[in-house]
């Protein structure tokens, strides 16, 4: 089975890297194209994929085709490939804000098998989280096949398309919020006398471990927070300040802005 990529940037490289590390594909199974020669050469050099001369060659030769381009470029790409895309090809779009209907209309037919998903950058370290939805032309078996590939670089969760903008806010863009939180904690540790490299390690590991506790214990985050807050202890004083400074409201407002922007793409 040939897996094609139109767009060979960081996210596409992360997806291909995950597939290769999990050994669910061989480098010889992967082909791609990118208008930027540097991106194409990077994918070829690091991953060993076949780089095609143009998007049409990729689309015509792929059994599963990933669209990994910017939203403003997508209409041009769809127009370019619509006449060479085979009916049995499974099309997987990771383009933010572009609906299943938008993609079908861009291809000029409503008979193509289209899956829309939103991964995030932790896919680079095989800890991504991807929201997935599909149109009515995709069979359950085909969706499971796609999920096998998408789970090679983290979790993949099927959601209704109506929730995809929320996925952008809570997963697609949220690593940036988490990085800011880690940076802020490290800055405070530096102010308290800790070397910066060590501060980043402590802060990042605390976030990693806390996330694993949520996922692996199944406990409510509030319950886990209460477990750390000893009566009269240091943690509850820190939590009080975070509440006074409006941490929850700030995060919710940021996500609302992100979701609204996604809706407008």
MARRODREN-57374 format. One record per atom (N, C-alpha, C, CB): x, y, z; residue in one letter. Coordinates in steps of 0.1 Angstrom, whole numbers, plus 5000, padded with zeros to 4 digits. Glycine has a CB too. Example, Ala and Ser with C-alpha at 12.3 -4.5 7.8 and 13.67 -1.06 7.14 Angstrom:
BEGIN
513249435078A512349555078A513249675078A511349555090A512849785071S513749895071S512950005079S514149945057S
This chain:
BEGIN
500849885000X500050005000X500950125000X499050005012X500650224991X501450344990X500750454998X501550384975X501450525006X500950635014X501550765009X501250615029X500750855004X501250984998X501051105007X500651004985X501951195006X501851325013X501951445004X502851325025X500951525003X501151654997X501451755007X499851694988X502651805008X503151885019X504051805027X501951945027X505251845029X506251765036X506851845048X507351715027X506051925054X506552005065X506651925078X505652125068X506751995090X507051935102X505951825106X507052035113X504651865104X503651765108X503651645099X502251835108X503751665086X503851545077X505051455081X503951595063X506151525084X507351445087X507151375100X508551535089X506451435110X506151365123X505351245120X505451465132X504351255112X503451145109X504151035102X502251185100X504951065092X505750965085X506750895095X506451025073X507350975103X508350925113X507750825122X508951035120X506450855127X505750765136X505450635129X504450835140X505050645117X504750515109X505950435108X504150555095X507050495105X508350425103X508850365116X509350515097X508750435127X509250385140X508350275145X509150505150X507050275142X506150165146X506150055136X504750225147X506950075125X507149965115X505849925109X507849855121X504850015107X503649975100X503750015085X502450055106X504850085081X505150105067X506650095066X504550245062X507050085053X508450095050X508750225043X508949975041X509950275043X510250405036X509850395021X511650435037X509950275015X509550255001X508050274998X510050124996X507250265009X505850285008X505350425008X505150205019X506350515011X505950655013X506450745001X506550715026X505550824996X505850924986X505251054989X505450874972X505851164984X505351294987X505951404978X505751335001X505351524979X505751634971X505551764980X505051644958X506451854977X506351984984X506852094975X507051984998X506152204974X506652314965X507952374970X505652424964X508352354983X509552394988X510652284987X509452445002X511652304979X512652204977X513352164989X513652254967X513552254999X514252225011X513452125019X514452355019X512152145020X511252045027X511251905021X509852095028X511251905008X511251775001X512551705003X511051804985X513651775002X514951715004X515151675018X516051815000X514651745028X514751705042X513951575044X514151815051X512751565039X512051435040X512751325034X510551455035X513251345022X513951235015X515251195022X514351285000X515951295027X517251265034X517051195047X518051385035X516151245055X515951195069X515051065069X515351305078X514051055061X513150945061X513250845050X511751005062X513950885039X514150795028X512950775019X514550665033X511950875019X510750855011X511150884997X509650945017X510150854988X510250884974X509651024972X509550784965X510451114967X509951254964X509551264949X511051364967X508251294947X507651304934X507851444928X506251264934X507751454915X507951584908X506851684910X508051554893X505551634913X504451724915X503351654923X503951784902X502351734927X501251684935X500451574927X500351794939X500251594914X499551504906X500151364907X499451544892X501451354906X502051224907X501851154920X503651244905X501851234931X501651174944X500151124945X501851274955X499251214941X497851184942X497451054934X496951304938X498051044922X497750934913X498250804918X498250964899X499350814926X500050684930X499750644944X501450704929X498950714952X498750684966X497450604968X498650814974X497450514977X496250444981X495650514993X496650294986X496450585001X496050675011X496850805009X496350615026X496150915008X496751045005X496451145016X496151094992X497551195022X497451295033X497651435026X498551275043X496751525030X496851665026X497351735038X495451715021X498651785037X499251845048X499751985044X500451765053X498852075039X499252205034X498452305042X498852215019X498852435040X498152545047X496752565042X498952675045X495852615050X494452625046X494252715033X493652695057X495052815031X494952905020X495452835007X495653035022X496252725008X496752654997X495852544992X498152605000X494952495001X494152374999X493252384986X493252355010X492552494983X491752504971X492552474959X491052634970X493752534958X494652514946X495052364945X495852604947X495352304956X495752164956X494652074952X496252124970X493452094957X492252014953X491952024938X491052054961X492052144933X491852164919X492852094910X491852314915X494052094915X495152024908X495051874908X496452064915X494551814918X494551664919X493251604916X494951624933X492151674915X490851614914X490651524902X489851724913X491351544891X491251454879X492151334879X491551534867X493051324889X493951214889X493651124902X495451254889X492951174911X492651104924X491750984920X491951194934X492050864925X491250754922X490150734932X492150624922X488950684928X487850674936X488050594949X486650614929X488950494948X489250404960X490250464970X489650274955X490950574966X491950634975X491250694987X492750744967X491850674998X491350735011X492150865013X491550645023X491450975013X492051105014X491951155029X491251215005X493051185035X493151225049X493651365049X494051135057X492851465054X493251605054X493551635069X492151695049X494751705070X495151755084X495051905083X496551705088X494351965073X494252105071X493252165081X493852145056X493752265089X492952325099X491752405093X493752415108X490552385099X489452465096X488652435083X489852605095X489152335076X488452305063X487652175064X489552285052X486352185062X485352085065X485451975054X484052135065X484751865057X484651755047X483851805035X483851635054X482851885037X482151935026X482952025017X480852015031X483752115023X484652205016X485652125007X485452285026X486152015013X487051935005X486351864993X487751825014X485251804996X484451734985X484051834974X483151674991X483651954978X483352054968X484552094960X482652184975X485652104966X486952144959X487352034949X488052164969X486951914952X487251804943X486251784932X487351674951X485051854934X484051854923X483151734924X484651864910X483251644934X482451524935X482151504950X483151404929X481051434953X480751394967X480951244969X479351434970X481751184960X481851034960X483250994966X481650974946X484151084968X485451054973X485451014988X486451164971X486350934992X486450885006X487350995013X487050745007X486751065022X487451175029X487451165044X486851315024X488651175050X488751175064X489451315068X489651055070X488851375078X489451505083X489951475097X488351615083X491151525099X491751515113X492551635116X492551385113X492751645130X493551755135X494551695145X492651865142X495851675140X496851625149X497551745157X497951555142X498451715165X499251825172X500651795172X498651855186X501451895175X502951885174X503551775183X503552015176X503051735194X503651625202X503751495194X502851595214X503151495182X503351375173X504851365170X502551405160X505551475171X507051465168X507751375177X507651605169X507151355190X507751255199X506851145202X508051335213X505951115192X504951005193X503951015204X505750875194X503651135208X502751155219X501651255214X503351205232X501251245202X500251335196X498851295200X500351335181X497951385198X496551355200X495751405188X495951415213X495051325181X494451355168X492951335169X495051275157X492151445166X490751425164X490451385150X489951565168X489451295148X489251235135X487751225132X489851095134X487351265120X485951245115X486051205100X485051365118X484951145096X484951085082X483651115075X485350935081X483651125062X482351135055X481750995053X482551205041X480550995047X479750875046X480250775036X478350905043X481250815028X481850725018X482950635024X482450805007X483350665036X484450585043X483750475051X485250675052X484150355048X483650235055X484250225069X483850105047X483650155078X484250135091X485650065090X483350045100X485749975081X487049915079X488150015074X486949795069X487750095065X488650195060X489050295071X488050275048X488050335079X488350425090X489350365100X487050465097X489150235103X490050165112X491450155106X489550025115X491550135093X492850145086X493550275088X492750105071X492750385086X493350515088X493750535102X492350625084X492950495112X493250505126X494550435130X492150465135X494850325123X496050255126X497250335123X496150125117X497250405112X498350495108X498350615117X498150545094X497250675120X497150795129X497550765143X495750855129X497350645148X497750605161X499250565162X496950485166X499950565151X501350535151X502150645158X501850515137X501550765159X502350875165X501550935177X502550985155X500650855184X499950905195X498550855196X499951055196X497650925203X496250885203X495450945191X495650925216X494450865187X493550915176X492150885181X493850855162X491350995182X489950985188X488951025177X489851065201X487950945175X486950975165X485851065172X486250845160X485551185166X484651275171X483651325160X485351405177X482451375163X481651435153X482351555147X480251475158X482051575134X482751695128X482451825135X482351705113X481251835141X480851955148X481751985159X479451935153X482551885164X483551915175X484951945170X483551795184X485151945157X486551965153X487152095156X486551945138X486352205157X486852335161X487252335175X485852445158X486552255184X486952245198X488252165199X485752165206X488352065190X489651985190X490852075187X489551875179X490652175178X491752265175X492152345188X491352365164X491152385196X491452455208X492052375219X490152525213X491452255221X491952175233X493152085230X490752085237X493452065217X494551975213X495452035203X493951845209X494852075192X495752125181X496652235184X494852165169X496052335191X496852455195X497352455209X496052575193X496852365217X497152375231X498552345235X496252275238X499352275227X500752265232X501452395234X501552185221X501052495226X501652635228X501252685242X501052735218X500052655247X499652705261X500552635271X498152685263X500752505269X501452425278X502952465279X501352275275X503452495267X504852535266X505052675274X505352555252X504052755273X504052885280X504052855296X502952975276X503252765300X503152725314X504452675319X501952625316X505052585311X506352525315X507452635316X506752415305X507352725306X508352835306X508152925318X508252915293X506952955322X506653035333X507152975346X505153075334X506852845348X507252775360X508752775361X506752625360X509452745349X510952745349X511452885353X511452705336X510852985348X511353125351X511253145366X510453235344X510153105372X510053125387X511053045394X508653085391X511352915389X512452835396X513752905394X512452695389X514052965383X515253035381X515353155391X515453085366X514253225392X514253335402X514453285416X512853405401X514153165419X514353105432X515753045433X513353005435X516653055423X517953015423X518352885416X518352995437X517452825409X517752705402X518352735388X516452615400X519352655383X519852675370X518752655359X521052575367X518752725348X517652725339X517452585333X517852825328X518452515328X518352385322X517652285332X519652325318X518052295344X517452205354X515952245357X518252215367X515752375356X514352425359X513352375348X514352585359X513852375335X513052325324X512752175326X513652355311X513752105331X513551965332X512551935343X514951895336X512651995354X511751975365X510252015361X512052065377X510152135354X508852175350X508252085340X508952325345X508952045330X508451965319X508051825324X509451955308X508951765333X508551635338X507351645347X509751585346X507151755354X505951765363X504751765354X506051895371X504751835343X503651835334X503351705328X503851945323X504451635323X504351505317X503751405327X505751455313X504251405339X503751315350X502351335353X504651315362X501951465354X500551505358X499651455347X500451655360X499951475335X499151435323X498951285324X499751475310X499951215326X499851065327X498951025338X501251005329X498951095349X498051055360X496651075356X498351145372X496351185349X494951205344X494551085335X494751335337X495351055326X495050955316X495050805321X496050955304X495950775331X496050645335X495250605348X497450615338X494950705356X494150685368X492650695365X494450775379X492250775355X490850795352X490150895362X490150665352X490950945372X490451035382X490151175376X491351045394X489151245382X488951385378X490151465381X487651435385X490451565372X491651645375X491451725389X491851755364X490251765392X490051825405X490451735417X488651875406X490051605416X490451515426X491951495427X489751375424X492651495416X494051475416X494751605422X494651455402X494151715419X494651845425X494451845440X493851965419X493351795445X493051785459X494051695466X491651745462X494551595459X495451495465X496851565468X495651375456X497151665460X498451735462X498351845473X498851795449X497151895475X496952005484X496751965498X495652095479X497851955506X497751915520X497252035528X499151875525X496452005539X495952115547X497052205552X495152065559X496952335550X497952435555X499252425548X498152415569X499352355536X500552325529X500952435519X500552195523X502052405512X502552505502X501652505490X503952465498X501152395486X500452385473X499152465473X500152245469X498352455484X497152525484X497352675484X496352495497X498452725489X498752875488X498952905473X499952905497X499652825466X499952845452X498652845444X500952745446X497752745447X496452735440X495652855442X495752605445X495652905455X494953025458X495353145449X495053065473X496653165447X497153275439X496753255424X498653275439X496753125419X496353095405X494853135404X496552955402X494053105414X492653135413X492453285413X491853075424X493253355422X493153505422X493553575409X493953555434X494553515403X495053565390X494153525378X496453525388X493253445380X492253405369X492853305359X491953525362X493553205364X494153105355X493053035347X494953005363X492052985353X490952915346X490353005336X489952865356X489953125340X489253215330X490153255319X488853345337X491453265321X492453305310X492553185300X493853335316X492653065305X492752955297X491552935288X493052825305X490352945295X489052925288X488953035277X487952935297X489253165280X489153275271X490153245259X489453405277X491353205262X492253175251X491753065242X493653135257X491152965247X490652855239X489452895231X490252735248X488652985237X487453035229X487953115217X486553125239X488953195219X489553275208X490053175197X490653365213X490753075201X491252975192X490152905184X492152875200X489152865191X488052795184X487352885174X486952745195X487153015178X486453105169X487353135157X486153245176X488653135158X489453155147X489453035138X490953185151X489352915143X489252795136X487952795127X489252675145X486952845133X485652845126X485652945113X484552895135X486553045114X486653145103X487653105092X486953275109X488452995094X489452965084X488852915071X490352855090X
